[in-house]
Amino acid sequence: MKVLVIGSGGREHAIVWKIAQSKRVEKIYCAPGNAGISQIAECVPIAAMELEKLAGFAEEKKIDLTVVGMDDPLCAGIVDVFEKRGLRVFGPRKNAAILEGSKAFSKDLMKKYEIPTAAYEVFDSAEAALAYIENAKTPIVLKADGLALGKGVLICNTREEAKDGIKELMTDKKFGSAGDRIVIEEFMTGREVSVLSFVDGKNIKIMTSAQDHKRAKDNDEGLNTGGMGTFSPSPFYTPEIDDFCKKYIYQKTVDAMRAEGREFKGIIFFGLMLTENGPRVLEYNARFGDPETQVVLPRMENDIVDVFEACIDGTLDRIDLRFSDNAAVCVVLASDGYPEHYEKGKEIKGLERFDKEDGYFCFHAGTKLDGGKFLTNGGRVLGVTALGKDLFEARANAYKATEWVEFDNKYMRHDIGKAIG
């Protein structure tokens, strides 16, 4: 069969890499892709938001399955566009992708269906938000309602910080229209855990747990980023927590979306906070996480194409989802200055080493090919991932592998997974 993957980051590289292992797949396209993806798939110069153009390409090439990696096209309704043309596509329709597309919608859903989350209020005007802050308890969390590249969340320790944050989101429009409406919620403390899941509209199958590191600098300092590294599984996600989430969060979310007439098929990413009062939902995403995908998929034993198709067909209950009894750690190599100002076009050396070593992977995020050379082409450049028998070994392997790669302005955190011991 022929498969099209939509997106251009490290997440999409990991998805393409996993699809390439399927004996059912003979040809993979990726739009628009990147330099690393081009080594295993044919990259197509169509942007992820050119929905009709992508659907036309899928028709022309007789694509059997399209997999959407990114949030923007999902929330814009790419699945609806493809389905109208009779094309087979993996991902939620527009009315279900709102689970990620609107923080206010997802918070209201959790409140209505009694899914544990932080207390919150929603505001459509800066004036009302500022008035609320005057008597609010700090620290407090501000969230842009819409999509903001994973960066539209501000943790404010004082009222002055909160006021500045409201101005940043709603008045200065740092994240554009995503900040037209904001959610203000209570600050929760505890471990954060990411849990990805496959959903077929009725059934849900949980993948292995992971934990992301969002801040740019060591010790969780610096600005929020799209993610500087991750590990899987999370030792803090215990069987007891898993039981609680299966009872009160996972299936309840799927059932709630069906009850609202928004049947969800695709990936639900549960961002959880493990508080002293039990797990709470921090956020939902409607697609694979980045860089969580880079540690979850290398541990997955199934043919991923079988799972994608089961989600589309409503037969996920027949899939025995399996993950290896090992661990994975991903360290993101970024351009110094990310997430603000950084230079591109630096030559990357040492990538060939990954082809010779089992259990080591280098997923490209911001790269391009120029005259046969790999060059940096983004803030997050590469995701260096390694497996190990446990998290300690995987972490040591991942950091060893970061030394194989060189480029000017290379930057990384040195404490990914350090909390595990």
C-alpha positions in Angstrom: 0.0 0.0 0.0 0.9 3.7 -0.4 1.0 6.0 2.6 1.1 9.8 2.9 2.3 11.4 6.2 1.6 15.1 6.7 4.1 17.2 8.7 7.8 18.1 8.8 9.1 17.6 12.3 10.8 15.0 14.5 7.4 13.5 15.3 6.7 12.9 11.6 10.2 11.4 11.1 9.4 8.9 13.9 6.0 8.1 12.4 7.5 7.6 8.9 10.3 5.5 10.4 7.7 3.3 12.1 5.5 3.0 9.0 8.5 2.0 7.0 8.8 -1.1 9.1 5.4 -2.4 8.0 5.5 -5.2 5.4 2.2 -3.9 4.0 3.8 -0.6 2.9 5.6 -0.3 -0.4 5.8 3.5 -0.8 5.7 6.4 1.7 5.3 10.1 0.8 5.7 12.9 3.3 4.4 16.5 2.8 6.4 18.6 3.2 8.9 16.4 5.2 12.5 17.3 6.0 16.1 16.1 5.2 16.0 13.1 7.5 12.5 12.0 6.3 13.7 12.2 2.7 16.1 9.3 3.3 13.1 6.9 3.8 10.2 8.6 2.1 9.6 10.8 -1.0 9.1 14.4 0.2 6.4 16.4 -1.5 6.6 20.2 -1.5 3.0 20.8 -0.3 2.5 22.7 3.0 0.6 21.0 5.8 -2.2 23.7 5.6 -2.8 23.3 1.9 -5.6 20.9 2.6 -7.3 20.7 -0.8 -3.9 20.4 -2.5 -2.9 17.6 -0.2 -6.2 15.8 -0.9 -5.7 16.3 -4.6 -2.2 14.7 -4.4 -3.6 11.8 -2.4 -6.2 11.2 -5.2 -3.6 11.6 -7.9 -1.2 9.1 -6.4 -3.9 6.7 -5.2 -2.8 6.9 -1.6 -4.3 4.1 0.5 -3.8 5.8 3.9 -2.9 9.4 5.0 -1.6 10.0 8.5 -1.8 13.6 9.8 1.0 14.4 12.3 0.3 18.0 13.1 -2.4 19.9 15.1 -3.0 22.8 12.7 -4.3 20.9 9.7 -6.4 18.6 12.1 -8.1 21.6 13.7 -8.6 23.2 10.3 -10.5 20.1 9.1 -8.1 18.2 6.9 -9.8 14.9 7.8 -13.2 16.2 6.7 -11.7 17.4 3.4 -10.1 13.9 2.7 -13.2 12.0 3.8 -15.4 14.1 1.4 -13.3 12.8 -1.4 -13.6 9.2 -0.2 -9.9 9.1 1.0 -8.8 7.0 3.9 -7.2 9.2 6.6 -6.1 8.8 10.2 -7.0 11.5 12.6 -10.0 13.3 14.2 -12.5 15.3 12.2 -12.6 19.1 12.8 -15.4 18.8 15.3 -13.4 16.3 17.4 -10.0 18.0 17.0 -11.5 20.9 19.0 -10.4 18.8 22.0 -7.0 20.4 21.4 -8.0 23.4 19.3 -9.9 25.1 22.2 -8.7 25.0 25.8 -12.0 26.4 26.9 -13.9 23.6 25.1 -11.8 20.9 26.7 -12.1 22.4 30.2 -15.9 22.8 29.9 -16.1 19.1 28.7 -14.1 17.9 31.7 -16.3 20.0 34.1 -19.5 18.6 32.5 -18.5 15.0 32.6 -16.6 15.2 35.9 -13.2 14.4 34.5 -10.5 15.5 37.1 -8.8 18.7 36.2 -7.8 22.1 37.7 -10.4 24.7 38.7 -10.6 27.4 36.0 -12.4 30.3 34.5 -12.7 31.4 30.9 -12.3 35.0 29.7 -13.0 36.7 26.4 -11.7 40.2 27.4 -8.5 41.4 29.0 -10.5 43.7 31.3 -12.5 40.9 32.8 -9.4 38.7 33.2 -7.5 41.5 34.9 -10.4 42.1 37.3 -10.4 38.4 38.2 -6.7 38.4 38.9 -7.1 41.1 41.5 -8.5 38.6 44.0 -7.0 35.4 42.6 -4.6 33.1 44.5 -1.1 32.9 43.1 0.8 31.1 41.5 -1.8 30.9 38.7 -1.8 29.6 35.2 -2.8 31.4 32.0 -3.5 29.5 28.8 -4.2 30.8 25.3 -7.5 29.1 24.2 -6.2 28.3 20.7 -3.2 26.6 19.2 0.1 28.2 20.2 2.8 25.7 19.2 2.8 24.2 22.6 4.0 27.5 24.1 0.8 29.3 25.0 0.9 28.5 28.7 2.2 31.0 31.3 2.8 30.1 34.9 2.6 33.3 36.9 4.0 33.5 40.4 2.7 37.0 41.3 -0.3 39.1 40.4 2.0 41.5 38.4 3.3 38.6 36.4 -0.3 37.5 35.7 -1.3 41.0 34.6 1.7 41.1 32.3 0.8 37.7 30.9 -2.8 38.7 30.2 -1.4 41.7 28.3 1.0 39.4 26.4 -1.7 37.0 25.4 -4.8 39.1 24.9 -3.6 42.7 24.1 -0.2 42.2 22.4 -1.4 39.0 20.7 1.9 37.2 21.1 0.2 34.0 19.8 -2.2 35.8 17.4 -5.9 34.8 17.6 -5.0 31.9 19.9 -5.1 34.5 22.7 -8.5 36.1 21.9 -9.9 34.0 24.7 -7.9 32.7 27.6 -8.3 30.1 30.4 -7.1 31.0 33.9 -6.7 28.0 36.1 -5.4 27.0 39.5 -1.7 26.1 39.7 -1.2 22.4 40.5 1.9 20.8 41.7 3.2 17.3 41.1 4.9 15.2 38.5 3.9 15.7 34.8 3.3 12.6 32.7 2.3 12.3 29.1 0.1 9.3 28.0 -0.7 8.8 24.4 -3.6 6.7 23.3 -5.2 5.3 20.1 -9.0 5.8 19.8 -11.5 4.4 17.3 -14.5 6.5 18.4 -15.6 4.0 21.1 -12.6 2.1 22.3 -9.3 3.4 23.6 -5.9 1.7 23.9 -3.3 3.3 26.0 0.3 3.5 24.8 3.3 3.5 27.2 3.9 6.5 29.4 6.4 9.3 28.8 7.6 12.5 30.4 8.6 15.7 28.5 10.9 18.5 29.4 9.4 21.8 28.2 11.8 24.4 29.5 14.8 25.5 27.4 17.4 25.3 30.1 18.7 22.8 32.7 16.8 22.5 36.0 13.5 23.5 34.2 14.7 27.1 33.8 14.3 29.4 30.8 11.4 29.8 28.3 8.8 27.2 27.4 9.7 25.3 24.2 8.1 22.6 22.1 10.0 20.1 24.1 13.8 19.6 24.8 13.7 15.9 25.5 11.7 13.1 26.9 11.9 9.6 28.4 9.7 6.5 28.5 8.3 4.9 30.5 7.7 7.3 33.4 8.5 5.5 36.7 6.0 7.8 38.4 3.1 6.4 36.4 2.4 3.5 38.7 -0.2 0.7 38.2 -2.4 2.4 40.8 -2.3 5.7 38.8 -3.0 3.7 35.6 -6.1 2.1 37.2 -7.4 5.5 38.4 -6.9 7.1 34.9 -8.6 4.2 33.2 -11.6 4.5 35.5 -12.0 8.3 35.7 -10.2 9.9 32.7 -9.4 7.9 29.6 -12.6 6.1 28.6 -14.7 8.9 30.1 -13.1 11.4 27.7 -13.9 9.1 24.7 -17.5 8.6 25.9 -17.9 12.4 26.6 -16.8 13.2 23.0 -19.3 10.7 21.6 -22.1 12.1 23.8 -21.3 15.5 22.5 -21.7 14.3 18.9 -18.0 14.6 18.3 -16.8 11.0 17.9 -13.0 11.0 18.2 -10.9 8.7 16.0 -7.1 9.1 16.1 -4.7 10.0 18.9 -5.6 11.5 22.2 -2.6 12.7 24.1 -3.3 13.1 27.8 -1.1 15.6 29.6 -1.4 14.6 33.3 -0.4 16.2 36.6 0.1 13.6 39.4 -1.1 15.8 42.3 -1.3 14.8 46.0 -5.0 14.5 45.4 -4.6 12.2 42.5 -4.1 12.5 38.7 -5.6 15.6 37.0 -5.7 16.4 33.3 -3.5 19.4 32.4 -4.4 19.3 28.7 -5.5 17.2 25.8 -3.8 17.0 22.4 -5.4 15.5 19.3 -2.3 14.0 17.8 1.1 12.4 18.7 3.3 14.5 21.0 6.7 15.8 19.9 9.1 14.6 21.2 7.1 11.9 23.1 6.6 10.1 19.8 10.4 9.7 19.5 10.5 7.5 22.6 7.1 5.8 22.4 7.2 4.4 18.9 10.7 2.8 19.2 9.3 0.7 22.0 6.1 -0.2 20.2 6.0 -3.8 18.9 2.9 -3.7 16.6 2.7 -2.9 12.9 1.5 0.7 13.3 -0.5 0.5 10.0 -2.7 -2.2 11.5 -3.4 0.1 14.5 -4.1 3.1 12.3 -6.6 1.1 10.2 -8.3 -0.4 13.3 -8.9 3.2 14.6 -10.5 4.2 11.3 -12.6 1.0 11.1 -13.8 1.0 14.7 -12.1 -2.3 15.4 -9.4 -1.2 17.9 -10.8 -3.7 20.5 -9.3 -6.4 18.4 -5.7 -5.0 18.6 -3.4 -6.3 21.3 -1.2 -3.2 21.7 2.3 -4.2 22.8 5.4 -2.4 24.0 8.9 -3.7 24.8 10.0 -4.1 28.4 12.8 -1.6 28.0 13.2 2.2 28.1 14.0 5.1 25.8 15.4 8.5 26.2 15.4 11.4 23.7 17.7 14.4 23.9 16.8 17.3 21.6 19.8 19.0 19.9 18.7 22.6 19.3 20.2 25.7 17.8 21.5 28.0 20.5 19.1 30.8 21.2 15.9 28.6 20.6 13.0 29.3 21.2 13.7 32.9 20.4 16.5 33.9 18.0 18.9 31.4 16.4 20.9 30.9 13.2 20.2 28.3 10.5 22.3 26.8 7.8 25.0 25.2 9.9 26.4 21.9 8.6 25.6 18.8 10.6 28.3 16.1 10.9 28.3 12.6 12.4 24.8 11.4 11.4 26.2 8.3 9.6 27.1 6.7 13.0 23.4 6.1 13.7 23.1 3.7 10.7 25.7 1.4 12.3 24.5 1.2 15.8 21.4 -0.8 17.0 19.2 0.8 19.5 20.2 4.4 18.5 18.0 6.7 16.4 18.4 10.3 15.2 15.0 11.8 14.3 15.3 15.0 12.2 13.2 18.0 13.2 14.7 21.2 11.7 17.0 20.1 8.9 17.4 20.4 5.1 19.7 19.0 2.4 21.9 21.2 0.4 24.4 19.8 -2.1 24.4 16.5 -0.3 25.0 18.1 3.1 22.7 18.1 6.1 22.1 21.7 7.4 20.3 23.1 10.4 16.9 24.6 9.5 15.1 25.2 12.7 15.2 25.7 16.5 14.9 22.1 17.3 17.3 20.3 14.9 17.5 16.7 15.9 16.1 14.2 18.5 18.8 11.8 19.6 17.0 8.7 20.9 18.5 5.6 22.5 17.1 2.4 24.0 18.3 0.7 27.1 17.3 -2.2 29.4 16.1 0.5 31.9 15.9 4.3 32.0 19.4 4.7 33.5 21.0 2.8 30.6 18.9 4.5 28.0 19.8 7.9 29.4 23.5 7.1 29.4 23.2 5.8 25.8 21.3 8.9 24.6 23.9 11.3 26.0 26.7 9.2 24.6 25.1 9.5 21.1 24.7 13.3 21.3 28.5 13.4 21.2 28.5 11.8 17.7 26.8 14.8 16.2 28.4 18.2 15.6 27.2 21.5 14.3 27.9 25.1 15.1 25.6 26.5 17.9 24.6 23.0 19.0 22.7 23.3 22.3 21.0 20.8 24.6 19.8 20.3 28.1 22.0 18.0 30.2 19.4 16.9 32.7 16.8 15.0 30.5 15.6 12.1 32.7 17.8 13.2 35.6 14.8 13.0 38.0 14.8 9.3 37.6 18.0 9.0 39.6 
